[in-house]
């Protein structure tokens, strides 16, 4: 009657993991679901979902993800199959490989950038 079944992977879709401001993680994060980072990650991030780096968030490492919104700081290499959305407050340094790119005026974007064509195979977060 009160048995709770563990949630399946499909139940996780649409849920968002969150690292709050003031938290620092040294190491890699692998997440099947969406993720919001308002703290600091020194390491790599891999996901099949969406990553949001909030205004106080920062990553120093590599990102492989489906979609990324950046409001904070990023230094490293990004591979995004879909859209990389760079907000006005963002500070990006490194290498970028993307399917689509949106950069708001005022963003700091100092990176090499390669955009995939529709015939090229985009990176897969499962690799």
C-alpha positions as CSV (number, residue, x, y, z in Angstrom):
1,X,0.0,0.0,0.0
2,X,2.8,2.4,0.9
3,X,5.4,0.9,-1.4
4,X,7.3,3.6,-3.3
5,X,8.8,2.6,-6.6
6,X,12.1,4.2,-7.6
7,X,11.6,6.7,-10.4
8,X,12.7,5.6,-13.9
9,X,15.0,7.5,-16.2
10,X,12.0,8.8,-18.2
11,X,10.5,10.3,-15.0
12,X,13.7,12.3,-14.6
13,X,13.3,14.1,-17.9
14,X,12.0,17.6,-17.2
15,X,13.6,17.6,-13.7
16,X,16.5,19.9,-13.0
17,X,19.6,19.2,-10.9
18,X,21.0,22.3,-9.2
19,X,24.3,23.4,-7.6
20,X,23.7,26.6,-5.6
21,X,25.9,29.7,-5.3
22,X,28.8,29.3,-2.9
23,X,29.3,25.6,-3.7
24,X,32.5,24.5,-5.4
25,X,32.9,21.1,-7.0
26,X,36.3,19.7,-8.0
27,X,35.6,16.8,-10.4
28,X,33.4,15.7,-13.3
29,X,29.6,15.7,-13.4
30,X,27.6,13.3,-15.6
31,X,23.9,13.9,-15.6
32,X,21.1,12.4,-17.8
33,X,18.7,15.3,-16.8
34,X,18.8,19.1,-17.1
35,X,21.2,20.9,-14.8
36,X,21.5,24.4,-13.4
37,X,24.9,25.6,-12.0
38,X,25.0,28.7,-9.8
39,X,28.2,27.6,-8.0
40,X,31.6,26.7,-9.4
41,X,32.7,23.5,-11.2
42,X,36.4,22.8,-11.8
43,X,36.1,19.8,-14.0
44,X,34.1,18.4,-16.9
45,X,30.4,18.4,-17.4
46,X,28.5,15.8,-19.6
47,X,24.7,15.6,-20.1
48,X,22.0,14.6,-22.6
49,X,19.9,17.5,-21.4
50,X,20.2,21.3,-21.0
51,X,22.9,23.0,-18.9
52,X,22.3,26.5,-17.5
53,X,25.3,28.4,-16.0
54,X,23.7,31.1,-13.9
55,X,25.1,34.6,-13.4
56,X,27.1,33.6,-10.4
57,X,28.1,30.2,-11.9
58,X,31.4,29.2,-13.5
59,X,33.0,26.2,-15.1
60,X,36.6,25.7,-15.8
61,X,36.8,22.5,-17.9
62,X,35.0,20.8,-20.8
63,X,31.3,20.6,-21.6
64,X,29.5,18.1,-23.8
65,X,25.8,18.8,-23.8
66,X,22.6,19.0,-25.9
67,X,21.8,22.7,-25.1
68,X,23.7,25.3,-23.0
69,X,22.6,28.7,-21.7
70,X,25.5,30.7,-20.2
71,X,25.0,33.8,-18.0
72,X,28.2,33.3,-15.9
73,X,31.8,32.4,-16.7
74,X,33.2,29.5,-18.7
75,X,36.8,28.6,-19.6
76,X,37.5,25.5,-21.6
77,X,36.0,23.6,-24.6
78,X,32.3,23.2,-25.3
79,X,30.6,20.7,-27.7
80,X,26.9,21.4,-28.0
81,X,24.7,19.5,-30.4
82,X,21.9,22.1,-30.3
83,X,21.9,25.7,-29.2
84,X,24.6,27.6,-27.3
85,X,22.9,30.7,-25.9
86,X,25.3,33.3,-24.6
87,X,23.7,35.9,-22.4
88,X,24.8,39.5,-22.0
89,X,26.5,38.8,-18.6
90,X,28.5,35.8,-19.9
91,X,32.3,35.6,-20.1
92,X,33.5,32.8,-22.4
93,X,37.1,31.9,-23.1
94,X,38.1,28.7,-25.0
95,X,36.9,26.6,-27.9
96,X,33.3,26.2,-29.1
97,X,31.8,23.5,-31.4
98,X,28.1,24.0,-31.8
99,X,25.0,23.3,-33.9
100,X,23.5,26.8,-33.3
101,X,24.8,30.0,-31.7
102,X,23.0,33.0,-30.1
103,X,25.1,35.8,-28.5
104,X,23.5,38.8,-26.8
105,X,25.2,42.2,-27.2
106,X,27.6,42.9,-24.3
107,X,28.7,39.2,-23.8
108,X,32.4,38.6,-23.6
109,X,33.1,35.9,-26.2
110,X,36.8,35.1,-26.8
111,X,36.8,31.7,-28.4
112,X,37.4,29.8,-31.6
113,X,34.1,28.7,-32.9
114,X,33.1,25.8,-35.3
115,X,29.5,25.4,-36.4
116,X,28.3,22.0,-37.5
117,X,26.5,21.8,-40.9
118,X,23.4,19.6,-41.2
119,X,25.5,16.9,-43.0
120,X,28.1,16.7,-40.3
121,X,27.7,14.4,-37.3
122,X,27.3,16.4,-34.2
123,X,29.0,15.3,-30.9
124,X,27.1,12.8,-28.8
125,X,27.1,13.2,-25.1
126,X,27.2,9.4,-24.7
127,X,30.7,9.1,-26.1
